[in-house]
Amino acid sequence: MTPKALVALVGRPNVGKSTLFNRLIGERRAIVEDEPGTTRDRQYGRAEWTGHSFALVDTGGLVLTETSSLVEQVRIQAQIAIEEADVILFVTDITEGLLPADHEIAGLLRKTHKPIILAVNKADNIKRDQDLPEFYQLGLGDPYPISALRGMGIGDLLDHLVQILPGELEAEDTDQTLSIAIVGRTNVGKSSLLNRLMGEERVIVSDIPGTTRDAVDTRLVYYGQPIVLIDTAGIRKRGSIAQGIEKYSVLRAFHAIDRANIVMFVVDATAGITAQDAHIAGFILEEFKSVAVLVNKWDLVTKDTNTQAEYEARLRNELKFMPYVPVLYISALRGQRVDRILPLMLRIYQERQQRLSTSELNAILRDATSQHSPPSRSGKKLRFYYGSQVSVDPPTFVFFVNDTELVHFSYTRYLENQIRKSYPFEGTPIKIVFRGHAEE
């Protein structure tokens, strides 16, 4: 597993943190306005530079001297992000110069004893660069002049950032520990499930949504396999997340998914599959994590002979982008089918580690192309030379072709289906990459 380091963007209001966030993740996700305080909720994304990937969190502007309710909530959120972060990216504004608020924030950050990078934003001309030396007064080392809007200086900033990121593999990974994150919306029974799996009350269980705010690690050994179960706070729709600490429980849940090999995705049988469930599933897929869907509270559903089949048909329709996912109907409260969960997790983990030989993969490729001819465009036909599985965890396949521009997403999906006919890779997404012949 390769858990991502977490980098927090911190600074006073309106210094350009959200613009920098959008620049680093490569998409316009955070709202960018000239009005201070636009960013109140957390923004969470993924970034990569020179082969190093990391998680990134944008925060609201820090104002340490005001005591209004809104400012206090933003401050709480930012401070929790700082506590969670491995590296802090402190953003200042060269057009406004060094302000007392910057000194106050610098003092707060120094107390964390964490790596801090000082970025001086809006330094997009020579005249502004001349004002850079005053930022040495913060005592945070060399300031990095950047323009988040224009992209100037970002490369140098990232070069330094990736040098100080913690190693991608944590110590617990060296002993083959299997990490499993328990995720889902609030109040679906994740903590009850953990307690049932452990046979004791390890975490607080309550009917009040949002009781679990932190990601809680619980270790066990199951038939010789060391396992870490990560219980996480429920993931809510952004608009319904309460003010204060609970907002960052979402960040912790997403970060837990980053850390995990496999995800127990818990849904509430009495609520059905919601749009938010599909959103969570989409995030799991984006991270290429193996997953099983656990339909909890199944004991509360009124049943007839068709109930399970009809429920699963609806679930499969909502999660049609991951048809390989196994589904288990459980009751954490009554222990129904809970004994099947860990064996299922181990089976999925074994599938995730499975490797096909080059000869096996190319036999599948030959059969696939003979049954369904590759597409063509403007008289030019897609040709396959050979394929190879280049890695596991997740399983990743590379196919060498004459022209990658001729590959259509539907044919990629067809190849995946053909691979899964012979090797199901239960619960596990697979990556398929195409390379032109010149890239071989």
Secondary structure, DSSP 8 states (H G I E B T S, - for coil): ----EEEEEE-STTSSHHHHHHHHHTS--S---SSTT---S-EEEEEEETTEEEEEEE-----SS---HHHHHHHHHHHHHHHH-SEEEEEEETTT---HHHHHHHHHHHTTT--EEEEEE---SHHHHTTGGGGGGG-SSS-EE-BTTTTBTHHHHHHHHHHHS--SS-GGGGGT-EEEEEE-STTSSHHHHHHHHHTS--S---SSTT---S-EEEEEEETTEEEEEEE------GGG--SGGGHHHHHHHHHHHHH-SEEEEEEETTT---HHHHHHHHHHHHTT-EEEEEEE-GGGS---TTHHHHHHHHHHHHTTT-TT--EEE-BTTTTBTGGGHHHHHHHHHHHHT----HHHHHHHHHHHHHHS---EETTEE--EEEEEEEETTTTEEEEEES-GGG--HHHHHHHHHHHHHH---TT---EEEEEEGGG-
